[in-house]
Amino acid sequence: MIRRFGEAPCPGIRYRLRPGVYAILPRGRQILVTHQAEPVPELQLPGGGIDPGESPLTALHREVLEETGWIIARPRRVGAFRRFTYMPEYDLWAEKLCVIYLAHPVRAMGKPSEPGHRAVWIAPDRAARNLGNAGDRHFVSRVLNRT
């Protein structure tokens, strides 16, 4: 069973499964995260939904590049969690299945191409406190405390 973080599903709401991939990207004493300005300003692990016909690893590389401007190497799956949420940008109630990878940021290729995103380097303990959802905070704490 995959652990759930955040709110329990609301009775009477129909949720659509939304698989996604997200990356923990340590380099030196910091990790690379993305700041998303809308719909609510927050720090997030870079990543997002897997497009139809796309493999999870292809989606991970694409999403990290779009949201941070960085290319990554050697992604390794470290876990997964679920969360139930409303996604206003899609007008969608989603059961997000979030698969988390640990990867290495290799090179900045430019600014993020995803509107409203900006790459931010922060200390892992700050990320573990300030990321926008409990699942991301849990995995940053767990993964970076054992490496």
PyMOL commands that set and color helices and strands:
alter all, ss='L'
color gray80, all
select helices_A, chain A and resi 56-68+124-130+134-145
alter helices_A, ss='H'
color red, helices_A
select strands_A, chain A and resi 16-24+26-27+30-36+42-44+47-49+70-87+92-108+117-122
alter strands_A, ss='S'
color yellow, strands_A
deselect
rebuild
show_as cartoon
